[in-house]
Amino acid sequence: MLMARVVAHRGAKGMAPENTLRAIQLAAEQGAEWVELDVMLTSDEIPIILHDKKARLIGTLGIKPVLVKNTPWQQMRHLQVPPPAGSEEPPAPIATLAQAVKLIHQLGMGLNLEIKPAAKGLGVLTLERSLAVLQACPAISLVISSFDFSAIEAAKALAPNIPRALLYKKLANNWREAVRYYEVRSIHLAEESLQQQEVAAIRELGLEVYCYTVNLVGRSKELFSWGVNGVFSDFPDRFIRLPENSSKRIRAYGDAF
């Protein structure tokens, strides 16, 4: 199995500030073995863990929108990610990719790194800068995914040993051609648009299927009955305590470069 049956979506983002070190730590405390994080570049090309190109972040004057592509790390590092509504967790600092990978290594977790360009045309550069960081960090179990297929193509060329995954909101008509061209190991799909026959077709090709974002145990059981390999969840603790969702770690890709 490529990852785990339950992957912590942006860390334990349902309870802690998403994509932060605290969210990763909390996911590990809840028993998560894998975490999904988004990476984009600051204006000075530092890979940071953040989801939104225009992010609402907390500064000295309160919450404000910040355009990541125009903001250097020296400014970003003083901003904080707000907690989710209803959470008792405090705001948390933005993390660099290097900081996140170091923590993930310490926790013994695996990482699904989604390449999330801060602007159109930055997919390949984001992938390149991220690979440079990963190469300098301790080896971890790793999967690279993206909606930006130029980043997946670059990953295929620059780090062919790292497993790749295509991201879709809805499975495209030409997905089989894309799978062959990009030589991916899995497809990640929105659970609300997924059809049972699509899961069967993907699995028939020897690929794995992961769904986002699944927060209801009943829905996860239905998806697993279809043959889905794993789900991304904001609340990993809801699922991990179920005995059928335990998993074993795959090897780290320390020789991927």
C-alpha angles and dihedrals in degrees: 000000000000098000134349131294088248121040119187105240109227084338117295089330095164089068108022136038104289123251093010132123088251091055090051092048092048092049089054091048088054091054102261114155096188133039131194118216135174122229129198136159130256118222089271091051099254110151108235132178107249136125108206125065088210102035129190103228136170119248135160090287096047130259116350137163114257124195101219098201090059097044126083123221092249087067097036093054091065093054127086137214114238119235120248119270113283095017122131090208117112123235114281134212123257111260129218118230089248092056092047095049091049091054093044089052091050090050094047093237133143123237132221101195114199114203103224110179115215089219140008113287096025098098098100094042090049090052093048095049091045092052090052089055093045092050091055094047131077113279117267136173103271144185123181119210137169146163084222103082092191086069091050090050090051091049090052090054100039103034108016094165094062110090114246132208133193118226121214134171087203124009109262122230091241096049093121091057090047092051092053095044098047094035094223129177099211146013122224116206141178107260095220093062098038119116125203092234090054090057090051092049093050094046091049088064091056094255129130125237126216125181133209136236110007118162102156120082092211092055092048091054090052092050092047089051087057090056100262110157099211148347135224112227137183088210106044092167090069091064108026094067088064108096094224091062098062115113143180126247119252120218123282116253095234092143094049093109 
